[in-house]
């Protein structure tokens, strides 16, 4: 009892130390790992892994709700280990699965509207795009698009959804007001992803085998320019996959897959400014809201490269799970 006089002093001190412990500030980057069925959560303030979410299945496409409080991820089971489990899952920030939604077959990528009322899903093996009513949790439309549809992106105003189809080298435009195909146009060989500028006036389509980026005027859904990327970087052939656009539209960043680099494109002159070496097979790519840092999901080296966009240099590398594929921020 002779040390009891210390208790009133120690308790406030311990409480003070507890409140001084470093806390995650975010924003967070969420990286799908397709081979081990996990999501690596990175605190972009510290560039350290904050947590790992175990989901299961083959995880690829990933999106965040407009308030960044919900995570949406495409889950497929290509080996049919669990029949009928091809879904789009909705998770909270802790990784708790809140719901699973009907998604057609083998969903690879998808888009979600701002109100989280509709999902627009590319079903690769079926050659279709499906539309899911979230509230009813059922597919309300299923339409043929090109061969092997892979990418899905929605315009900022929510009017148009672009579905890229690898084997037919086409982009299918879905009018969200009618849930019908409004247009189809050709792009480079094996298109992978589409990304819109913040004002919605342009879209950029990456073509893996064509080694090109198509610039699209979204007013008429017409390709106005095709940007040819360098043929090779060292001994690696460039294979454009993921893309991200700065908020002001002045920079476009393209992950080059087997090229192990990110191509930087001037959004005004539409010319290639630089190639930034990153990890092995970068596919998914995302910018922080302030545009100061770029993150790439590297599927072979199993890590995430962090690029300082002011210097176009990798500032750190973060270990992820097995087979990083997509990234949302």
N, C-alpha and C positions, 0 to 999 in steps of 0.2 A: 504493500500500500504506500510505501514511501515514495514511489514514482508516480503516484496518482495525480500529482500536481502538474505533470507533463501532458495529461490527456487533453485539457482545454487548449493547449498550444498545438499539439500534434494534429488533432482532427482538422482544424482550419487549414493547416499546412498541407496535409494530404489531399484535401479537397482542392486546394489551389493547384497542386502538382497535377492532379487528375485532369483538371480543366485545361491545363497547359499542354497536354499531350497533342501531337500533331493530328489533325483531322483531315479527311479527304475533302478537297474543295471542288474538284472537277473543273470543267465538264469532263464526263467520262467517255472513253472510246470503248466500244463493244466489238470484239473480234470473234467471228465464228471459226471454229476449228472443225473441219469436216471429217477428219479421220478419227477423232476421239469424242465427238459429240459434246464439246464444251464451248463455253463463251468466256474468253479472257477479258476482264474488265480493267481498263487502264485509267488511272487518274492522270489527266493531261496536265495538271498543275505540277505534279512531281515526276511524271513519266515513270511511275512504278506500277506494278500490278496491284490493283486494289483487292480483287477477288477473282475466283474462277467459278463459273456457274455450270453445273452438270445438268445437261438436258437429255442427251442420248440421241441416237440416230445419226444421219448424215446432215449436218448443218451447213447451209450455204447463205442464201440471201438474208439480210438483216436490215431492219428499219427501226427508227424511233418515232414515237408519237410526237406531235407538234410541240407538246410541253416537255418532252424528254423524260416523261415519267413512266412510260411503258416501252417495252422492248418486244418487237415482233420478229420472229425468225422462221424460216422455211425448213421443215424437217421432212426428210424422205428416207425410205428404207429400200434401196435398190436391190438388195439381196433377198427381199421379201421375208425378212426375219420376223417382221410383225405386219401381217396383212392389214391393209386399210388404214395404216397409221401415217400416210402422207398428209401432213397438216401444216397450217400456219399457226404457230403457238404465240400466245400473248403472255408476257411475263412482267412482273413488277421489278423495280431496281434491285431487289434482293435476290432475284432469280426464281421466285415462286411462280409456278405456272398458274395463270389465272383462267385460261381457257385455251382450247384448241379448235381451230376452224377448218371446215371442209375446204379442200384446195385442189381438187382435180388429182391428176396422177403425176408423181415425181416432180413436185414443185422445186424449181431452182432459184428463181428470183421473183420478186413481186413489188408492187407499189401499193401504197395506202393513202386514201384521201385525208385531208386535214381533220375532218370530224371523226376519223376512224370508223366510218360507216360502211365503206366498201374496200375490198381487197381485189386487186387486179393481178392475176398470177400467170406466169409463163410456165406451161406444162411441157417440159422438153420432150419426153418420149411419146406423148400423145399428139404433138403438133397442134396444140390448141392454146387459147388463152381463156381462163375462166374468171368469172366475177363472183365474188362471195359477198352476200349480205351478212354483215357482222352480227347484227341484232338477231336475225333469224337463224344464223349459223347454217346457211345452206348456199349452195352454188345456184345463182339465179340466171346465169348465162354462160354458155360454153361455145366458143366460136373458133373455127379453123383459122389459123394464121399461116405463117411460113413453116418451113421444115426445121425442126429442132429449135423452137423458140426458147430463148435463154434470158435475155434482159428485159426489164420492165421499169419504166420511169413515168412519173406523172408530172404534168406542167404545174408551175407554181399557182396558177389560178384554178387548177383542178379540172380543166376542160378536156385535156388530151392525155391519153396514155400511149406511150410508144413501146411496142413489143419488138425486140430484135430477134431474128431467126437465122441461126448459123448457116445451115446448109442451103438455104435459098437466097442468102445475102439480101434479105429484105427487112424493112421496118413496116410494121402494121400499125396504123393509127386508129385508136378507139376513141369515139366520141362519148364521153361520160354522160352526156345529157340523154343519149338514146341507147347507150350500151350496144352500139353497132359499129362495125368497121367503117371508117370514113374514108380511108385512103391507104394505099400501099406504095412504097417507093424503094428503089434499089440503092444499095450502098456498096462499100467494099466487101471483099470476100471474108466470110465468117464474122459477121458483126456480133459483138459481145454485149456492150452496154451503151445506154443512152443517158445523157445528163443535160439538164436544162440550165440556162442562165437564170439569175434571180428574177429578171424582168420577164422571162418567158419568151423573149423574142427569138432566141436561138436554141438549138440543141446540137450537141456533139455526139457522134456515133463512132465508137471504136471498132476497127475491123482487124481481127487477129491475123488472118492469113493474107489479107491485102496490105497489111502494114500501113494503114491509112486511118485518118480521122475525117469523117464527113461533117461538114458544117451545114446545118439545116436552118432555113428560114421557116419558122413555125407558122407564119401567117398563111402560107400556102403548102406547107410540108414539102418543100423542095430543097434539094441539095444545091447550095450556091458555091461551094468550094470543097475540093478534096485535098487535104493536107497529107503529103507523103512524108512519112518518118524516115530517118536514115536507114539504109539497108541493113547495116550491122553495127554493133558496138563491140569491138574486140572480135571474139569468135562466137558471140551469142547473137542469134537472130532476134530482132525485136518482134514481139507478139502483143500488140495493144489489147488491153483488157479493161480495167477499171478507169474511171475518169472523175475529176472534180473540177469545179469552176469557182474562182474567187468571187466574193460578193459583188464586186464592181465589174466583173466580167473581163478584167484585163489579163488574167492568167488562166490557162487551162492546163491541168496536170493529168498526164496519162501514164498509168502503170503499164510496163511493157512485157510482163510475164517472163518468158525465158530470156529476155534481154537484160533482166536483173537491173533495171533502171526505171527512172521516171522521166518522161519527156515533158519539157516545159514549153508551152505554146503561148505566143503573144496573141491575146484575144482581139487586138485591133488590126495588126498586120497579118495575122493568121500564118505566122512563120514559127519554126522551131527555134527556140532560143538556147536550150541547153538540154543535156542528158545527165541526170543525177544518178550515180551508182547507189543502189540500195541492196537489200537482201536478195535471196534467191527466189525467183518466180513471184514477184509482187502481182497480186490480182486486185484485191479490194484496196480502196484508197479513199481518204477523207481529210477534210480541212477542219481546223478548229474554227469556232464562230468568228474569231477576230482575224482569221486568215494567216496568222503568224507561224503556225506549224502544220505540217502535212504528215499523215500517218499511212504507211503501206503494210498490208497483210501479206507476208512472204511465205508461200505455201511449201517450199522445199527446205529453207533454212529454219522454219518453225519459229519465226520471230516477227517483230514489228519494227520497221525503221521509222525514226522521227526526223523529219527534215525541217530545218529553219528556212522559211521561204524568202527571207531577206538575203541570205547568202547562198541558197540552193545547195546546202551541205547537210549531210546526216549528222545530227548532234548526239544521238544516242540510239541504242538498239535494245529492245525489250523482248525477253523470252515469252513466247506464247504457248499454245497447246500444239497438238499434232495436226498439221495441215491447215494453217490460217487461210481463210477463203474470203470472207466478206468483212466489212468494217462499217460501223455507223457511229456518228458523233453528233 
